[in-house]
Amino acid sequence: MNIRYIIPFILVLSFCFKNSRPQQLLLDVKELSSDKYEGRKAGTEGSRKAAGYIIERFKEIGLQRVNNSWKQEFKLNGSKKGAFPGINVMGSIPGKRKDLIIVSAHYDHLGKINGAIYNGADDNASGVAGLLAMATYFKNNPPEFTLLFVCFDAEESGLQGSKTFVSTPPVPLNLVALNINLDMISRADNKKIFVCGTHHFPYLKKYVTNNNKGEVKLLAGHDDPRLGRDDWTNQSDHYSFYQKHIPFLYFGVEDHPDYHRYTDDYEKIDRETFSNTSELLTKTVADLDKKLSLQKTFREKLIMEK
């Protein structure tokens, strides 16, 4: 092939590779927040379909099953005989260390209310899409810690999926060094996304405040009990880990007008900002994985500093 054709060809390949992850990120959130899943309410057919989609994406990425299964099923509180169970979806990437970092995002939402479908694009199809993007990155860039990716069910009905996970853990909890929880990450309308957890675990702050050079700013906050309702410590699945004395970092945006409304649709997402946010969080977790791996007694040190 003539050299004048080779160079443009290489440039095109480079462009496609660079933009493949943002495209898949948007495809994932668009798919999970479509009407076909009927709002992904725990225990419904729509939720089961969503779990199936996530499992297929885990397989495509190349994750490994946990205890020979992609699923952890559990009985939903108040469910009637014969009802569908809750389903946590799990997949792992082995690291150089046996210690675990668990990356989580809940995939359930509110379902149908008065005939309207609550698609939950930001809450929390966005977190699942961000988790899938992280999994793709780490599959191509092997981590130091063993990474366990978990999409929890029934977060909206009392954190049931994560409570089940920590009460009947599929992995030894004493190996879990950190929980990274993604919940509502696609609507950084003011170009700000918050990380909650450094008030409880100050040692982590230096690892999450040095990524603020890009368009989207990562800010620590919303984790001081004195803030009242603005304290997010118990607002999502990371709280189940916190109650087991496992350090956590929770990434999310502040409430917006479409929060828990039927208008939380894919069309409301700023696609470029969401892609930038996902890239920022992936870089942050990659930095955490690399730097925390140098701490042989990392978890014990964090608990003592708490």
C-alpha atoms as a printed R data frame, in Angstrom:
    type eleno elety resid chain resno       x       y      z
1   ATOM     1    CA   MET     A     1   0.000   0.000  0.000
2   ATOM     2    CA   ASN     A     2   1.255   3.473 -0.867
3   ATOM     3    CA   ILE     A     3   2.516   5.420  2.188
4   ATOM     4    CA   ARG     A     4   0.222   8.349  1.409
5   ATOM     5    CA   TYR     A     5  -2.744   6.007  1.969
6   ATOM     6    CA   ILE     A     6  -1.311   4.243  5.020
7   ATOM     7    CA   ILE     A     7  -0.985   7.351  7.217
8   ATOM     8    CA   PRO     A     8  -4.613   8.514  6.814
9   ATOM     9    CA   PHE     A     9  -5.743   4.905  7.378
10  ATOM    10    CA   ILE     A    10  -3.826   4.760 10.680
11  ATOM    11    CA   LEU     A    11  -5.279   8.099 11.734
12  ATOM    12    CA   VAL     A    12  -8.805   6.837 11.070
13  ATOM    13    CA   LEU     A    13  -8.162   3.687 13.137
14  ATOM    14    CA   SER     A    14  -6.770   5.811 15.959
15  ATOM    15    CA   PHE     A    15  -9.835   8.075 15.892
16  ATOM    16    CA   CYS     A    16 -12.225   5.099 15.982
17  ATOM    17    CA   PHE     A    17 -10.387   3.489 18.909
18  ATOM    18    CA   LYS     A    18 -10.309   6.759 20.849
19  ATOM    19    CA   ASN     A    19 -14.031   7.271 20.466
20  ATOM    20    CA   SER     A    20 -15.250   3.673 20.811
21  ATOM    21    CA   ARG     A    21 -15.688   3.811 24.581
22  ATOM    22    CA   PRO     A    22 -17.746   7.034 24.655
23  ATOM    23    CA   GLN     A    23 -20.003   5.588 21.934
24  ATOM    24    CA   GLN     A    24 -20.529   2.363 23.889
25  ATOM    25    CA   LEU     A    25 -21.101   4.353 27.092
26  ATOM    26    CA   LEU     A    26 -23.967   6.199 25.439
27  ATOM    27    CA   LEU     A    27 -25.350   3.043 23.823
28  ATOM    28    CA   ASP     A    28 -25.466   1.354 27.236
29  ATOM    29    CA   VAL     A    29 -27.280   4.163 29.019
30  ATOM    30    CA   LYS     A    30 -29.673   4.649 26.095
31  ATOM    31    CA   GLU     A    31 -30.499   0.935 26.027
32  ATOM    32    CA   LEU     A    32 -31.043   0.529 29.766
33  ATOM    33    CA   SER     A    33 -33.234   3.638 29.965
34  ATOM    34    CA   SER     A    34 -35.446   2.638 27.026
35  ATOM    35    CA   ASP     A    35 -39.137   1.815 27.443
36  ATOM    36    CA   LYS     A    36 -38.536  -1.895 26.760
37  ATOM    37    CA   TYR     A    37 -37.292  -2.319 30.358
38  ATOM    38    CA   GLU     A    38 -40.384  -0.585 31.797
39  ATOM    39    CA   GLY     A    39 -38.463   1.356 34.428
40  ATOM    40    CA   ARG     A    40 -36.476  -1.640 35.761
41  ATOM    41    CA   LYS     A    41 -38.428  -1.969 39.006
42  ATOM    42    CA   ALA     A    42 -37.055  -4.777 41.164
43  ATOM    43    CA   GLY     A    43 -39.001  -8.020 40.805
44  ATOM    44    CA   THR     A    44 -40.481  -7.202 37.389
45  ATOM    45    CA   GLU     A    45 -39.889  -8.656 33.945
46  ATOM    46    CA   GLY     A    46 -38.259  -5.381 32.930
47  ATOM    47    CA   SER     A    47 -35.734  -5.722 35.724
48  ATOM    48    CA   ARG     A    48 -34.969  -9.307 34.688
49  ATOM    49    CA   LYS     A    49 -34.381  -8.144 31.124
50  ATOM    50    CA   ALA     A    50 -32.030  -5.436 32.376
51  ATOM    51    CA   ALA     A    51 -30.075  -8.009 34.395
52  ATOM    52    CA   GLY     A    52 -29.818 -10.136 31.263
53  ATOM    53    CA   TYR     A    53 -28.491  -7.204 29.248
54  ATOM    54    CA   ILE     A    54 -25.831  -6.463 31.883
55  ATOM    55    CA   ILE     A    55 -24.747 -10.107 31.965
56  ATOM    56    CA   GLU     A    56 -24.324 -10.123 28.182
57  ATOM    57    CA   ARG     A    57 -22.224  -6.950 28.405
58  ATOM    58    CA   PHE     A    58 -20.075  -8.527 31.122
59  ATOM    59    CA   LYS     A    59 -19.477 -11.476 28.801
60  ATOM    60    CA   GLU     A    60 -18.624  -9.195 25.861
61  ATOM    61    CA   ILE     A    61 -16.111  -7.281 27.972
62  ATOM    62    CA   GLY     A    62 -14.539 -10.521 29.155
63  ATOM    63    CA   LEU     A    63 -15.275 -10.478 32.876
64  ATOM    64    CA   GLN     A    64 -15.142 -13.672 34.896
65  ATOM    65    CA   ARG     A    65 -18.042 -15.191 36.795
66  ATOM    66    CA   VAL     A    66 -18.012 -15.101 40.598
67  ATOM    67    CA   ASN     A    67 -18.348 -18.512 42.248
68  ATOM    68    CA   ASN     A    68 -19.260 -19.863 38.810
69  ATOM    69    CA   SER     A    69 -22.241 -17.527 38.464
70  ATOM    70    CA   TRP     A    70 -23.101 -14.089 37.112
71  ATOM    71    CA   LYS     A    71 -25.993 -13.706 39.566
72  ATOM    72    CA   GLN     A    72 -26.788 -13.514 43.240
73  ATOM    73    CA   GLU     A    73 -30.525 -13.971 43.633
74  ATOM    74    CA   PHE     A    74 -32.465 -13.000 46.763
75  ATOM    75    CA   LYS     A    75 -36.026 -12.724 47.971
76  ATOM    76    CA   LEU     A    76 -37.400  -9.215 47.830
77  ATOM    77    CA   ASN     A    77 -39.009  -7.828 50.969
78  ATOM    78    CA   GLY     A    78 -42.771  -8.113 50.818
79  ATOM    79    CA   SER     A    79 -42.739 -10.217 47.646
80  ATOM    80    CA   LYS     A    80 -45.561 -12.693 47.139
81  ATOM    81    CA   LYS     A    81 -45.147 -16.402 46.534
82  ATOM    82    CA   GLY     A    82 -43.988 -17.068 42.987
83  ATOM    83    CA   ALA     A    83 -42.730 -13.518 42.469
84  ATOM    84    CA   PHE     A    84 -39.458 -12.844 40.659
85  ATOM    85    CA   PRO     A    85 -36.426 -12.638 42.957
86  ATOM    86    CA   GLY     A    86 -34.046  -9.724 43.175
87  ATOM    87    CA   ILE     A    87 -30.885 -10.213 41.126
88  ATOM    88    CA   ASN     A    88 -27.422  -8.793 41.795
89  ATOM    89    CA   VAL     A    89 -25.192  -9.130 38.731
90  ATOM    90    CA   MET     A    90 -21.477  -9.767 39.341
91  ATOM    91    CA   GLY     A    91 -18.282 -10.131 37.313
92  ATOM    92    CA   SER     A    92 -14.588  -9.870 38.143
93  ATOM    93    CA   ILE     A    93 -11.160  -9.033 36.760
94  ATOM    94    CA   PRO     A    94  -8.309 -10.745 38.645
95  ATOM    95    CA   GLY     A    95  -5.504  -8.446 39.781
96  ATOM    96    CA   LYS     A    96  -2.006  -8.887 41.099
97  ATOM    97    CA   ARG     A    97  -3.401  -8.719 44.653
98  ATOM    98    CA   LYS     A    98  -6.092 -10.842 46.222
99  ATOM    99    CA   ASP     A    99  -7.456  -7.741 47.979
100 ATOM   100    CA   LEU     A   100 -10.663  -6.547 46.343
101 ATOM   101    CA   ILE     A   101 -11.980  -3.224 45.176
102 ATOM   102    CA   ILE     A   102 -15.716  -3.497 44.531
103 ATOM   103    CA   VAL     A   103 -17.117  -1.152 41.881
104 ATOM   104    CA   SER     A   104 -20.896  -0.962 42.186
105 ATOM   105    CA   ALA     A   105 -23.929   0.686 40.613
106 ATOM   106    CA   HIS     A   106 -27.602  -0.162 41.082
107 ATOM   107    CA   TYR     A   107 -29.583  -0.902 37.932
108 ATOM   108    CA   ASP     A   108 -33.143  -0.865 39.289
109 ATOM   109    CA   HIS     A   109 -35.435   2.157 39.183
110 ATOM   110    CA   LEU     A   110 -39.087   2.965 39.933
111 ATOM   111    CA   GLY     A   111 -40.900   1.112 37.149
112 ATOM   112    CA   LYS     A   112 -44.349   2.333 36.110
113 ATOM   113    CA   ILE     A   113 -46.380   4.806 38.133
114 ATOM   114    CA   ASN     A   114 -49.901   5.807 37.042
115 ATOM   115    CA   GLY     A   115 -49.180   4.544 33.540
116 ATOM   116    CA   ALA     A   116 -45.961   6.523 33.108
117 ATOM   117    CA   ILE     A   117 -42.628   4.744 32.691
118 ATOM   118    CA   TYR     A   118 -39.883   6.054 34.950
119 ATOM   119    CA   ASN     A   119 -36.868   5.170 32.824
120 ATOM   120    CA   GLY     A   120 -34.203   6.424 35.243
121 ATOM   121    CA   ALA     A   121 -31.567   7.401 32.682
122 ATOM   122    CA   ASP     A   122 -29.473   9.253 35.231
123 ATOM   123    CA   ASP     A   123 -30.750   7.179 38.165
124 ATOM   124    CA   ASN     A   124 -29.093   4.868 37.549
125 ATOM   125    CA   ALA     A   125 -28.628   3.622 34.005
126 ATOM   126    CA   SER     A   126 -25.791   6.149 33.934
127 ATOM   127    CA   GLY     A   127 -23.963   4.502 36.825
128 ATOM   128    CA   VAL     A   128 -24.231   1.077 35.186
129 ATOM   129    CA   ALA     A   129 -22.950   2.471 31.887
130 ATOM   130    CA   GLY     A   130 -20.040   4.100 33.744
131 ATOM   131    CA   LEU     A   131 -19.305   0.800 35.501
132 ATOM   132    CA   LEU     A   132 -19.262  -1.030 32.153
133 ATOM   133    CA   ALA     A   133 -16.867   1.590 30.759
134 ATOM   134    CA   MET     A   134 -14.561   1.094 33.765
135 ATOM   135    CA   ALA     A   135 -14.702  -2.672 33.347
136 ATOM   136    CA   THR     A   136 -13.713  -2.292 29.692
137 ATOM   137    CA   TYR     A   137 -10.767  -0.084 30.629
138 ATOM   138    CA   PHE     A   138  -9.452  -2.454 33.283
139 ATOM   139    CA   LYS     A   139  -9.901  -5.507 31.068
140 ATOM   140    CA   ASN     A   140  -7.490  -3.808 28.663
141 ATOM   141    CA   ASN     A   141  -5.299  -2.399 31.464
142 ATOM   142    CA   PRO     A   142  -4.917  -5.130 34.121
143 ATOM   143    CA   PRO     A   143  -5.410  -3.788 37.673
144 ATOM   144    CA   GLU     A   144  -3.293  -4.196 40.787
145 ATOM   145    CA   PHE     A   145  -6.270  -5.079 43.016
146 ATOM   146    CA   THR     A   146  -8.727  -7.760 42.006
147 ATOM   147    CA   LEU     A   147 -11.779  -5.844 40.816
148 ATOM   148    CA   LEU     A   148 -15.319  -7.034 41.428
149 ATOM   149    CA   PHE     A   149 -18.017  -5.248 39.414
150 ATOM   150    CA   VAL     A   150 -21.494  -5.527 40.963
151 ATOM   151    CA   CYS     A   151 -24.765  -4.132 39.628
152 ATOM   152    CA   PHE     A   152 -27.176  -4.139 42.554
153 ATOM   153    CA   ASP     A   153 -30.909  -4.673 42.379
154 ATOM   154    CA   ALA     A   154 -33.542  -3.138 44.677
155 ATOM   155    CA   GLU     A   155 -31.546  -0.090 45.771
156 ATOM   156    CA   GLU     A   156 -34.668   2.016 45.386
157 ATOM   157    CA   SER     A   157 -36.540  -0.194 47.867
158 ATOM   158    CA   GLY     A   158 -34.195  -0.045 50.827
159 ATOM   159    CA   LEU     A   159 -30.754  -1.020 49.495
160 ATOM   160    CA   GLN     A   160 -31.901  -4.639 49.495
161 ATOM   161    CA   GLY     A   161 -29.395  -5.875 46.923
162 ATOM   162    CA   SER     A   162 -26.324  -4.476 48.654
163 ATOM   163    CA   LYS     A   163 -27.594  -5.531 52.074
164 ATOM   164    CA   THR     A   164 -27.943  -9.067 50.770
165 ATOM   165    CA   PHE     A   165 -24.458  -8.907 49.293
166 ATOM   166    CA   VAL     A   166 -22.758  -7.936 52.561
167 ATOM   167    CA   SER     A   167 -24.878 -10.262 54.719
168 ATOM   168    CA   THR     A   168 -24.269 -13.312 52.481
169 ATOM   169    CA   PRO     A   169 -21.103 -12.259 50.682
170 ATOM   170    CA   PRO     A   170 -19.935 -14.233 47.635
171 ATOM   171    CA   VAL     A   171 -16.381 -13.129 48.485
172 ATOM   172    CA   PRO     A   172 -14.686 -12.767 51.908
173 ATOM   173    CA   LEU     A   173 -15.460  -9.290 53.203
174 ATOM   174    CA   ASN     A   174 -12.110  -9.145 54.978
175 ATOM   175    CA   LEU     A   175 -10.500  -8.968 51.522
176 ATOM   176    CA   VAL     A   176 -12.571  -5.952 50.458
177 ATOM   177    CA   ALA     A   177 -10.358  -2.883 50.664
178 ATOM   178    CA   LEU     A   178 -12.765  -0.350 49.166
179 ATOM   179    CA   ASN     A   179 -16.197   0.129 47.621
180 ATOM   180    CA   ILE     A   180 -16.503   2.531 44.690
181 ATOM   181    CA   ASN     A   181 -20.199   3.306 44.134
182 ATOM   182    CA   LEU     A   182 -21.574   5.091 41.051
183 ATOM   183    CA   ASP     A   183 -25.083   6.506 41.347
184 ATOM   184    CA   MET     A   184 -26.305   9.320 39.071
185 ATOM   185    CA   ILE     A   185 -23.234  10.409 37.116
186 ATOM   186    CA   SER     A   186 -24.615  11.663 33.779
187 ATOM   187    CA   ARG     A   187 -26.156  15.009 34.758
188 ATOM   188    CA   ALA     A   188 -23.216  17.122 35.910
189 ATOM   189    CA   ASP     A   189 -25.148  20.101 34.565
190 ATOM   190    CA   ASN     A   190 -22.907  22.543 36.451
191 ATOM   191    CA   LYS     A   191 -19.790  20.571 35.410
192 ATOM   192    CA   LYS     A   192 -19.414  19.313 38.991
193 ATOM   193    CA   ILE     A   193 -19.518  15.756 40.270
194 ATOM   194    CA   PHE     A   194 -19.114  14.971 43.945
195 ATOM   195    CA   VAL     A   195 -17.262  12.241 45.777
196 ATOM   196    CA   CYS     A   196 -18.686  11.318 49.164
197 ATOM   197    CA   GLY     A   197 -16.653   9.409 51.746
198 ATOM   198    CA   THR     A   198 -13.506  11.395 52.445
199 ATOM   199    CA   HIS     A   199 -15.011  12.906 55.608
200 ATOM   200    CA   HIS     A   200 -15.212   9.397 57.061
201 ATOM   201    CA   PHE     A   201 -11.938   8.234 55.511
202 ATOM   202    CA   PRO     A   202  -9.677  11.316 55.261
203 ATOM   203    CA   TYR     A   203  -6.767   9.234 54.005
204 ATOM   204    CA   LEU     A   204  -8.583   8.871 50.677
205 ATOM   205    CA   LYS     A   205  -8.960  12.567 49.979
206 ATOM   206    CA   LYS     A   206  -5.535  13.057 48.401
207 ATOM   207    CA   TYR     A   207  -6.384  10.399 45.826
208 ATOM   208    CA   VAL     A   208  -9.560  12.054 44.566
209 ATOM   209    CA   THR     A   209  -8.793  15.772 44.553
210 ATOM   210    CA   ASN     A   210  -5.941  15.831 42.040
211 ATOM   211    CA   ASN     A   211  -8.067  15.186 38.938
212 ATOM   212    CA   ASN     A   212  -9.659  18.622 38.639
213 ATOM   213    CA   LYS     A   213  -7.840  19.899 35.545
214 ATOM   214    CA   GLY     A   214 -10.463  18.834 33.033
215 ATOM   215    CA   GLU     A   215 -13.831  20.260 32.033
216 ATOM   216    CA   VAL     A   216 -15.719  18.325 34.736
217 ATOM   217    CA   LYS     A   217 -14.665  19.072 38.308
218 ATOM   218    CA   LEU     A   218 -14.494  16.383 40.976
219 ATOM   219    CA   LEU     A   219 -15.269  17.791 44.412
220 ATOM   220    CA   ALA     A   220 -15.244  16.132 47.821
221 ATOM   221    CA   GLY     A   221 -18.330  16.651 49.975
222 ATOM   222    CA   HIS     A   222 -21.857  15.623 50.978
223 ATOM   223    CA   ASP     A   223 -20.606  13.261 53.681
224 ATOM   224    CA   ASP     A   224 -20.558  15.303 56.898
225 ATOM   225    CA   PRO     A   225 -23.360  14.227 59.308
226 ATOM   226    CA   ARG     A   226 -23.808  17.876 60.263
227 ATOM   227    CA   LEU     A   227 -25.222  18.514 56.766
228 ATOM   228    CA   GLY     A   228 -28.474  16.704 57.569
229 ATOM   229    CA   ARG     A   229 -30.271  15.782 54.359
230 ATOM   230    CA   ASP     A   230 -27.236  16.874 52.326
231 ATOM   231    CA   ASP     A   231 -25.214  14.077 53.897
232 ATOM   232    CA   TRP     A   232 -25.214  11.275 51.313
233 ATOM   233    CA   THR     A   233 -23.555   8.667 53.532
234 ATOM   234    CA   ASN     A   234 -26.706   6.516 53.723
235 ATOM   235    CA   GLN     A   235 -28.215   7.471 50.370
236 ATOM   236    CA   SER     A   236 -27.057   4.578 48.180
237 ATOM   237    CA   ASP     A   237 -25.525   1.110 48.221
238 ATOM   238    CA   HIS     A   238 -22.159   2.217 49.607
239 ATOM   239    CA   TYR     A   239 -23.914   2.561 52.977
240 ATOM   240    CA   SER     A   240 -24.225  -1.225 53.261
241 ATOM   241    CA   PHE     A   241 -20.425  -1.463 53.016
242 ATOM   242    CA   TYR     A   242 -19.924   1.424 55.437
243 ATOM   243    CA   GLN     A   243 -22.036  -0.424 58.011
244 ATOM   244    CA   LYS     A   244 -19.555  -3.309 57.716
245 ATOM   245    CA   HIS     A   245 -16.666  -0.881 58.317
246 ATOM   246    CA   ILE     A   246 -15.525  -1.080 54.694
247 ATOM   247    CA   PRO     A   247 -14.188   2.211 53.278
248 ATOM   248    CA   PHE     A   248 -16.199   3.695 50.417
249 ATOM   249    CA   LEU     A   249 -16.210   6.451 47.831
250 ATOM   250    CA   TYR     A   250 -19.547   7.398 46.292
251 ATOM   251    CA   PHE     A   251 -19.577   9.392 43.051
252 ATOM   252    CA   GLY     A   252 -22.724  11.248 42.025
253 ATOM   253    CA   VAL     A   253 -24.340  14.535 41.046
254 ATOM   254    CA   GLU     A   254 -26.681  16.687 43.062
255 ATOM   255    CA   ASP     A   255 -30.433  16.271 42.562
256 ATOM   256    CA   HIS     A   256 -31.865  17.826 39.403
257 ATOM   257    CA   PRO     A   257 -35.466  18.596 38.324
258 ATOM   258    CA   ASP     A   258 -35.877  15.138 36.735
259 ATOM   259    CA   TYR     A   259 -34.749  13.147 39.778
260 ATOM   260    CA   HIS     A   260 -37.308  10.378 40.511
261 ATOM   261    CA   ARG     A   261 -39.629  11.725 37.819
262 ATOM   262    CA   TYR     A   262 -40.818  10.154 34.578
263 ATOM   263    CA   THR     A   263 -38.827  12.845 32.737
264 ATOM   264    CA   ASP     A   264 -35.449  11.287 33.685
265 ATOM   265    CA   ASP     A   265 -34.858  10.199 30.086
266 ATOM   266    CA   TYR     A   266 -31.827   9.668 27.870
267 ATOM   267    CA   GLU     A   267 -32.593  12.845 25.923
268 ATOM   268    CA   LYS     A   268 -31.883  14.943 29.038
269 ATOM   269    CA   ILE     A   269 -28.256  13.767 29.225
270 ATOM   270    CA   ASP     A   270 -25.484  16.059 27.994
271 ATOM   271    CA   ARG     A   271 -23.631  13.387 26.066
272 ATOM   272    CA   GLU     A   272 -20.264  15.143 25.936
273 ATOM   273    CA   THR     A   273 -20.308  16.006 29.639
274 ATOM   274    CA   PHE     A   274 -21.300  12.442 30.522
275 ATOM   275    CA   SER     A   275 -18.446  11.043 28.435
276 ATOM   276    CA   ASN     A   276 -16.010  13.436 30.120
277 ATOM   277    CA   THR     A   277 -17.367  12.478 33.557
278 ATOM   278    CA   SER     A   278 -17.006   8.767 32.838
279 ATOM   279    CA   GLU     A   279 -13.443   9.278 31.642
280 ATOM   280    CA   LEU     A   280 -12.609  11.314 34.752
281 ATOM   281    CA   LEU     A   281 -13.997   8.658 37.107
282 ATOM   282    CA   THR     A   282 -12.209   5.854 35.282
283 ATOM   283    CA   LYS     A   283  -8.927   7.745 35.579
284 ATOM   284    CA   THR     A   284  -9.613   8.382 39.263
285 ATOM   285    CA   VAL     A   285 -10.261   4.709 39.989
286 ATOM   286    CA   ALA     A   286  -7.183   3.701 37.972
287 ATOM   287    CA   ASP     A   287  -5.144   6.129 40.070
288 ATOM   288    CA   LEU     A   288  -6.620   4.708 43.273
289 ATOM   289    CA   ASP     A   289  -5.877   1.156 42.154
290 ATOM   290    CA   LYS     A   290  -2.255   1.987 41.397
291 ATOM   291    CA   LYS     A   291  -1.429   4.119 44.434
292 ATOM   292    CA   LEU     A   292  -3.373   2.178 47.056
293 ATOM   293    CA   SER     A   293  -1.697  -1.031 45.933
294 ATOM   294    CA   LEU     A   294   1.489   0.334 47.486
295 ATOM   295    CA   GLN     A   295  -0.214   0.233 50.913
296 ATOM   296    CA   LYS     A   296   0.166  -3.325 52.231
297 ATOM   297    CA   THR     A   297  -2.194  -2.712 55.151
298 ATOM   298    CA   PHE     A   298  -4.386  -0.201 53.364
299 ATOM   299    CA   ARG     A   299  -7.788  -1.110 54.799
300 ATOM   300    CA   GLU     A   300  -6.549  -1.381 58.376
301 ATOM   301    CA   LYS     A   301  -4.935   2.049 58.139
302 ATOM   302    CA   LEU     A   302  -8.161   3.633 56.889
303 ATOM   303    CA   ILE     A   303 -10.226   2.098 59.670
304 ATOM   304    CA   MET     A   304  -7.781   3.323 62.303
305 ATOM   305    CA   GLU     A   305  -7.887   6.840 60.856
306 ATOM   306    CA   LYS     A   306 -11.689   6.814 60.890
